Amino acid sequence: MEKLDIRYICTVIGNLSGVPIRILEDGETVFFHSTARLSIDPMCLYRKEILRIDRSVGYFITEDLSFYGVATHGKTRIVIGPTKQVADTEPTLRRLAFRADVPPEETDAFIDGMQNIVRMPIEIVIQILCVMNYVLSGEKLELQDVQIYETEQLDLKAATERRRAVEALSSPTSYDAPVPEHHNTMALEETIMRIVSRGDTAALQEWLRSAPAVRGGTLAAEQLRQRKNMFIVTATLVSRAAIRGGLDAEEALSLSDQFIQSCELLTEPDRIINLQYHMILEFTERTERLRRGGSPSKLAVAVANYVRRHLSEPISAEEIARELYLSRPYLSKKFKAETGETLTDFILQEKTEEAKRLLRYTDKTATAISMYLGFSSLAHFS
């Protein structure tokens, strides 16, 4: 099929779906279409990972739990995305713009464009790509061919049946009643929830070094579904623990939803376990950043939540006071009395910690980081 025809089909799909779509030849983008105005294609951050996908239809999940769908035929790739079911917050999109080297003067327009991308579940994206794969290669795939590896499922089923057979033959009472299971999840849940609610990442790392094996009972008939169900239970527990620790409820619940959606796309138990550790650490770290000082007051947590949501903007005591329906003098006095530091020092310290992280783990210049964090000048930032 001529490239012109593929471009036409991609344009129509992009218009119908409201999700950016592009054509890659030999790893280079030769066509890009988006109904949302984007000065820079966010896929630039994940090009290497996307190019490693060698299946006819596959997908890639980013660290922010957005996803890209990929249809591959020879040296031609159709890539649609990013999209997700839960809308990104403005700070998340601002960080994305920063990482993608969007010029500061274009950042607000880029964020508007990203917010205008239609949100949809991965299943719809995969079905779109199954159509594109048929156009490219004549191969007919269905959703289960992409999301569920049949060989793996058969192996899991066989292993489960063998285990059941061994248990039945080795237990003289197996015909009368199921063998009782010994759960150890209650103590583990209490430990994890206590660590998350306190934001104690040091304790979490120490606990993980010697964490006992989890015996959580049977939640599903096969191993993969068992892992996913356990993941959902854990996501529910740690998100509620983080909320009790002071994390904004909407932020915690949205993050939980995104992790669960990401888990549902996985087909390997080991990857689910890794994602689960990452999720617990993420909730703990977010809570930790709110709870400096051990047992902060509601006011201190509210201020910390506001500052975290607006790190990439200039922040003033007046804006925080207005957000919390307090007078600026009262807020400043109360915050100093409860935390031992001034509001201005706290804001500067939070921005400085974020700057240190960006300098350490990104290749961004001091100038770019200064502008991203809303400093008035590079000299002030330095």
N, C-alpha and C positions, 0 to 999 in steps of 0.2 A: 504494500500500500504506500502511496506517495506521502512524503512528509507533510505536504500541504493538507491532505485529508486528515492526518493525525492532528495537526494543529487546529483544524476546524472542529474536530470532535472534542479536543481538549478545551477549546474556547467555549463550546456549548456546555460541557460538563462544568466548567468553572462558573459560567453564568447561572446554571441551574442550582449548583450546590452552594455557591457563595464562599467557596474555599479556594485559596490559591492553588494553581496547578502549573507544572512546568515540564518541559521535555529536555532530557539530557542525552547527549551523544558523546561517547568516549569520555564520560565524566564531566563534560562541559555543558552548561545551560545554553540551549539554542532557542528556547521559547519559554516565555513566562507570561501568565495571565492571571489577573486577580481583580475581582470587582471592588475589593477594598484597596484603597490607595496606600501603597507601601513604597517608600523611597529606597529601601534596602530589603532584599529577600532574606527573611530570618533563617531560611534553610542553610545559609552560608556557614552557620555555626555547627552544622551537623553533616556537612557534605561527605566527610570521610566515612562516617558511620553508615550513612545511607548507601554509599557506593559499595560497602561490603555485603549488602543484602544480595544474595545470588539466587533466591527463589523466584519463580514466575510472579508470584504475588506475595508481598511481605509487608512488614511495618516496622517503624522505629519509634521508641518512646523516649522523650527527652527527660532531663532531670526535673523539669517543671511539670512533667506528666502530660504534656501535649504529645500528639502523635502525627507522624507522616506515613502515608501509605505509598507503596512502591510497586509498580508493575515493570518487569524486566523482560526484554526480548533481545538477545544478542547484545549489541553495544547501545541499544536504546532503552532509556528508562523514563517512565512517566511517574512523576512524584506529585502527590496531592497532600496539602497540609501547610501549616499546622492547624489543627483544630482539636477540640476537647469538648466534653459535656459541661464542665463547670467553668464559668468565666474567670479569667485571670484578674487579679487585683491590679490597680494602677502601679503600685510599687514593683510588682513582679514584671510588668511590661516595661517599666522604666529600666529595671536591671537588664532585661533582654535587649533593649535599645542600646544600652551602654556596652554590653558585651559584643553587639553586632556593629559597633563603631558608627552608630547613627549620629550625625552631627547634632550638637546641642540645639541649634535653631530649628531642627527638623524633628526633634524627639516627640513633642506634643502631637504633631501630625501623624507620626509613626504609631504612637499609642492609640490614637483615634482609629487608624486603619486596622490595627490588630483587634480592637474591640468590635469592629464591624464585620470581622470574619464570622461566618455562620458556625455555630457550635452544633456538633452532631456526634453520635456514638461511633466508635471504631468500626462497628459492624457495617454501617452504611458506606463508609469509605472503602472498606474491603470489597463490598459488592460492586461499587463503582469500578474499582480496579479489576475485578474479575471480568467485567465487560470490556475494559481496555485490553486486558490480556487476551481475550477472545479475538478482538480486532487485530492485535499484533501477531498472534501465533495460531489462532484457531483452536486453542486449548480451552476446554470448558471446565471451569472450577466452580465450586460452591463454597459457601462460608466455612463449612466444617473442614474443607480441604486446607484452608489457610490457618484457621485458629486452632484446629485440633489435629495433631499428628497421629494418624491412624495406627502406625506401627507402635508408637509409644503407648497409645491407649491399649492396644492388644497385649503388649508386654506387661503393662500394669495389671490388666485384668487377669492374665495368666498367673502372675506372681500372687495376686490376691487369692485366686482359687487354690493355688498350691498351699498357701499358708492355711487356708480354711481346712483343706484336706488333712494336713499334718495335725492341726489342732483337734480335728474330729477323731482321728485314729489314735491320738495319744491320750485322749481324755475319756475315761469310762463313763463319765456323767454327761458327755456332750449331747446325748440325745434327750436328756431330761431337761436341762436348763443351760443357758449360756454361762460361760465362765465369767465370774464377776471381775470387773476391771478395777485397778487401783489407780485413782487419780491423784496427781500431785500439783494440779494447776492452782488451787486456791492460794497456797503460800507463795507460789511464783507470781500470781496476779497481784497479790498485795505488795510484794517487793517491788515489782515493776511500776505499779501505780504510785507508790510512795516516792520512788526515784524520779519519775516523770513530773509529778506534781511539785516536787521541790526543785526541779531543774538541776539535778545533781549529776552532771555528765561524768565527773570523776568516779562517783560511785557506780554509775552504769558501766563504765569501761572495766572497772574492777570486778563487778558482778559477772560480766560477760566472759571474763577469763576462766571462770570456774562454774558457769551456769550449768545446772543439772539438766538432764534430758527431760523433755516435757512428756508427760503421760496424760493426755487430755481427753481420753475416752474416744469413742467412735462417733464421728460426726458425719461420715459419709461412707459409702460402700467401696470406694476406690481411693488410692493414695493421693492423686492430684486434687480431687475435690476435698479430701480431708485437709490438705495443706491450705487450700484456699479458704475453707470455712474457719480454720484456726486463725488465719490471717485476718479475716473479717472480725472475729471476736477480739483479737488483739487491737485492731484499729479502733474499735468501739471503746475499749477500755482505756487505751492511752490517750485518745482524744478527750475523753471526759476527765481523765486525770490532769491533763494539761489545762483544761478549762478551770478546774478547781485550783490549779496553780496560778491562775490569773490570765492565761492566754485568751484572747478575744474569741468568743464562742463561734462567731461566723467564720473566722479564720481557721479555727481548729476543725470545725465540721467540714468545711470545704476541703481542707487538706486531707482529712480522713476519706472523704468521697473520692478524691483523686488517687490516693494510694490504693483504695479498693478496686477502682476501675483499672488501674495499672496491673494489679495482681491478677485480675480476671483474664488479662491478655497473655499471661505467662503459661508455658506448657511444661516447664521443668521444675520439679520440687526444690532443687537447690537454689534456683533463681528466686523462688518465692521466699525461701528462708533468708537469703541475702537482702531482699527488699524489705522483709520484716525487721531485720536488724537496723537497716537504714531508716525506716519509718520511726522506730522507737527512739533512735538517736536524734532524729530531726525534731520530734516533739519535745524531747528533753532539752535540746539546745535552745529552742525557741522559748521555752519556759524559763530556762536559766537566764537568758538575756533580760527577762522582766523582773527577776527576783534577786537582784544584787542586794546584799544586806541581810539575807536570811529570811526574815518574815516581814516583807514589806506591807504597808497599809494599802487599802483599796485605792487611795489617791495616788500613791507611788506607782502601783501597777497600771492605773489608767493613764498616767503620764507616760510611762514606759511604752505602753501599747501605742499611744499616739506617735511618739517619737519614732518607733520602729516602722510604722506605716508611712512615715513622711521623711525618711532618712535622705532621700534624693531631692529634697526641697529645702529652701530656707525655712527654718523653724524659729518662731518667736514665742516668748512667754504669753504675749497677748493672744496669739492664735490658740494656744493650748487652753488658756483660761476661757476663751470664748467657746471652745469645743466642750469644756466641762461645766459650762454655765457658772463660772466663778469670776470674781474680780482678779485682775492680775496681781495686785499687792497681796491679797489673801492667799492666792495660789502659791506665790513665791515664798511667803512666810511659812505657810503650812508645809510645803515641800521641804524646805530647809530644816524645819523642826523635826520632821519625820525621818529624813534620810541623812542629815548631816552635811549635805552638799547643796550648793545653789542650783537652781534650775538651769541657768546658763552653763555651768560646769558640767552638769549631767548631759545636756544636749551635745556639748562639744566632745565629751568623752565617748558618747555613743557613735558620733560621726568619726572620731579618731579610730575607734576599734574597727569600724567598717572599712575605713581607709587602709588600715594595716592589713586587713584580710585581702583587700583588692590588690594592694601592692605586692603581697606575698604570692597570691595564687592566680593573678592575671598578668597579661603583658601590657596593660594600660599604662599610659604615661601619667605623671603626677598632675599635669594640666587637665587631662581628661577626667581623672578621678576627682579633682577639685571642682570641676564644673558639674559633674554628676551629683556630688554630695551637696551642692548648693552653697559652696563657700563664696564669699564676696570677691575674693581674688586669690591668685596662686600664692602670693606672699603671705596672706592670712593662713592659707592651708599649710604652707611650709612651716 
